Amino acid sequence: SRAGKVTGYEFYPAVMHSKARLTYNQVAAYFDGATDAIPQDKSVHKSLNTLFQLYQTLKELRAKRHAMEFETIETYMTFDELGGIKEILPRTRNDAHKLIEECMLAANVCAAEFILQAKRKCLFRVHEGPTPEKLKNLRAFLKLSGLSLEGGDEPTTADYAQLAEQVKNRPDAAVLQTVMLRSMQQAVYTPEQKGHFGLAYEAYTHFTSPIRRYPDLLVHRTIKAILNETKYRPLKKWQEMGVQCSMTERRAD
């Protein structure tokens, strides 16, 4: 809807037909006013304009539900002719990256809801809030910087968001954000649906990257089984699959 509420969705096997092959930088430049950054195809322009409006709405909803958002800077490497590392450069997320991210979040929420409604087992992406010990350590660290976290023994995502807003323009913002992130429990894959604290979602899963992330592939298989009115059974128990997928994710990091 115009308010950003998902009013309906459908899952079905499909083949994608791309109308244009665009890069994030191209689309970001188009959003900044460089209309010639995208080939002169009015249907593509119309789609991008609609998507950008949707992104603005979803961004507002994200702020309203107090989802946590830390601006981390990723890096990429350039190499010389011999294959040695030449430079390590920062890569910042632009509006095109953020737009795709919001669309993926929406799809992931729909996937979780679809599986729960079908009463099937699968792997959910669960992120729980801070443990008492981690909370105590965070508050001790914040006190040294003249900061505090509201919410008592059970701070909410809104309390964290309020603190994140206070620290974002400080010179030590990167350190403080890291400490805040570490105060929460690590996100894991598990068949027990417990919500996502950081994103402020009641139910969440990973659906959008089945070609590079195994839990997403398991979600696709589960959804296909629901559509075919069959039952998908993984090689191991779901709990074991969750532990293994969480471990391999840490190892990859």
C-alpha positions in Angstrom: 0.0 0.0 0.0 1.0 3.6 -0.1 1.7 3.4 3.6 4.3 0.6 3.0 2.1 -2.2 4.4 2.3 -5.5 2.6 -1.3 -6.2 1.6 -0.6 -9.4 -0.3 2.2 -11.7 -1.6 2.5 -14.9 -3.6 5.2 -17.6 -3.8 5.6 -19.6 -7.0 8.3 -21.1 -9.2 9.4 -18.5 -11.7 12.0 -17.5 -14.3 13.2 -13.9 -14.0 13.2 -11.7 -17.1 15.5 -8.7 -16.7 14.5 -5.6 -18.5 17.8 -3.9 -17.9 21.2 -4.7 -16.4 22.1 -2.0 -14.0 24.8 -1.4 -11.4 24.2 0.1 -7.9 26.3 3.2 -8.8 24.2 3.7 -12.0 21.0 3.6 -10.1 22.3 5.8 -7.3 23.4 8.4 -9.9 19.9 8.3 -11.4 18.3 8.9 -8.0 20.7 11.8 -7.6 19.3 13.4 -10.7 21.5 12.1 -13.5 18.7 10.7 -15.8 21.2 9.8 -18.5 22.9 7.3 -16.1 20.2 4.8 -17.1 19.4 3.9 -20.7 16.4 5.9 -22.0 13.8 3.2 -21.4 10.7 4.8 -19.9 9.4 1.6 -18.4 12.7 1.1 -16.5 12.6 4.8 -15.3 9.0 4.3 -14.1 9.9 1.2 -12.2 12.9 2.8 -10.5 10.8 5.9 -9.6 8.1 3.7 -8.0 10.8 1.6 -6.2 12.4 4.8 -4.8 9.1 6.0 -3.5 8.6 2.6 -1.8 12.1 2.8 -0.4 11.4 6.2 1.2 8.2 4.8 2.8 9.9 1.6 4.1 12.8 3.7 5.5 10.2 5.7 7.5 8.6 2.6 8.8 12.0 1.2 9.7 12.6 4.3 11.9 9.1 4.0 13.4 9.6 0.5 14.6 13.1 1.5 15.9 15.1 -1.1 13.8 18.8 -0.7 14.5 20.9 0.6 11.6 24.6 1.1 11.9 26.5 2.6 9.0 29.5 0.3 8.7 32.1 0.8 6.0 33.1 -2.3 4.1 36.3 -2.4 2.2 37.4 -3.8 -1.2 40.9 -4.5 -2.6 42.6 -3.6 -5.8 45.4 -5.7 -7.1 48.6 -5.1 -9.2 49.7 -7.0 -12.3 51.4 -9.7 -10.1 48.2 -10.3 -8.1 49.5 -8.5 -5.0 47.3 -6.2 -3.0 47.7 -2.7 -4.3 45.1 -0.8 -2.2 42.4 -1.4 0.4 39.6 1.1 -0.2 36.3 1.9 1.5 33.0 1.0 -0.1 30.0 2.9 1.2 26.4 1.9 0.8 24.3 4.2 -1.4 20.5 4.6 -1.8 20.5 1.8 -4.4 22.0 -0.6 -2.0 19.6 0.4 0.7 16.6 0.1 -1.6 17.5 -3.5 -2.5 18.1 -4.2 1.2 14.6 -3.0 2.1 13.0 -5.1 -0.6 14.9 -8.1 0.6 13.8 -7.5 4.2 10.2 -7.4 3.1 10.6 -10.6 1.1 12.3 -12.4 4.1 9.4 -11.4 6.4 6.8 -12.7 3.9 8.7 -16.0 3.6 8.8 -16.4 7.4 5.1 -15.6 7.7 4.2 -18.0 4.8 6.1 -20.9 6.5 4.5 -20.2 9.9 1.0 -20.1 8.5 1.6 -23.4 6.8 2.8 -24.8 10.2 6.0 -26.2 8.8 9.4 -26.5 10.3 12.3 -24.6 8.8 15.3 -22.4 9.8 14.4 -19.0 11.0 16.9 -16.1 11.5 16.7 -15.4 15.2 18.4 -12.5 16.9 17.8 -12.1 20.6 18.5 -9.1 22.8 21.3 -8.7 25.4 22.0 -11.1 28.2 22.2 -9.7 31.7 26.0 -10.1 31.8 26.5 -8.4 28.4 24.2 -5.6 29.4 26.2 -5.0 32.5 29.4 -4.8 30.5 27.9 -2.4 27.9 26.6 0.0 30.6 30.0 0.0 32.3 31.7 0.9 29.0 29.1 3.5 28.1 29.6 5.2 31.5 33.2 5.9 30.7 32.0 7.9 27.7 29.3 9.7 29.6 26.5 7.7 27.9 23.7 5.5 29.2 21.3 2.9 27.8 17.7 3.2 29.0 15.3 0.3 29.5 16.5 -1.2 32.8 17.0 -5.0 32.7 15.1 -5.5 29.4 16.0 -2.7 27.0 14.0 -2.6 23.8 15.2 -2.0 20.3 13.9 1.6 20.7 16.3 2.1 23.6 19.2 0.9 21.5 18.0 3.1 18.6 17.9 6.1 20.9 21.5 5.4 22.0 22.6 4.8 18.4 21.3 8.3 17.5 23.3 9.9 20.3 26.6 8.3 19.2 26.4 8.4 15.4 28.2 11.8 15.0 30.8 11.2 17.7 34.5 10.7 16.7 34.4 7.3 18.6 31.1 6.2 17.0 32.6 3.2 15.3 33.9 1.8 18.6 30.7 2.5 20.5 28.6 0.9 17.7 30.8 -2.2 17.9 30.4 -2.4 21.6 26.6 -2.0 21.3 26.4 -4.8 18.7 28.5 -7.1 20.8 26.2 -6.6 23.8 23.5 -8.4 21.9 23.4 -12.1 21.3 24.7 -13.3 17.9 22.0 -14.0 15.3 21.6 -17.7 14.6 19.7 -20.1 12.4 17.2 -22.2 14.4 13.8 -23.9 13.9 12.6 -22.1 17.1 10.9 -18.8 16.0 11.9 -16.1 18.5 11.9 -13.0 16.3 14.7 -10.6 15.3 15.6 -8.0 18.0 17.9 -5.8 15.8 15.5 -5.5 12.9 12.4 -5.3 15.2 10.6 -8.1 13.4 8.3 -10.7 15.1 9.3 -13.4 12.6 12.2 -13.4 10.1 14.1 -15.8 7.9 16.7 -15.7 5.1 15.1 -16.3 1.7 16.7 -14.0 -0.9 20.1 -15.6 -1.4 19.7 -19.3 -2.2 22.7 -19.4 -4.6 25.2 -18.4 -1.9 23.7 -19.1 1.5 22.5 -22.6 2.4 19.8 -21.6 4.9 18.1 -19.7 2.1 18.1 -22.8 0.0 16.5 -24.8 2.8 13.8 -22.1 3.0 13.2 -22.4 -0.8 12.9 -26.1 -0.5 10.4 -25.8 2.3 8.3 -23.3 0.4 8.4 -25.5 -2.7 7.2 -28.4 -0.6 4.3 -26.3 0.8 3.3 -25.3 -2.8 3.5 -29.0 -3.9 1.6 -30.1 -0.8 4.5 -32.4 0.2 6.9 -32.3 3.2 10.6 -31.4 2.9 12.8 -33.3 5.2 16.5 -32.2 5.4 19.3 -34.8 5.8 19.7 -33.9 9.5 17.2 -32.7 12.1 16.3 -29.1 11.8 18.0 -28.2 15.1 21.3 -29.8 13.9 21.0 -28.0 10.6 20.6 -24.7 12.4 23.7 -25.3 14.6 25.7 -26.3 11.5 24.6 -23.3 9.4 25.3 -20.9 12.3 28.8 -22.4 12.7 29.7 -22.3 9.0 28.6 -18.7 8.9 30.9 -17.8 11.7 33.7 -19.7 10.1 33.2 -17.9 6.8 33.3 -14.5 8.6 
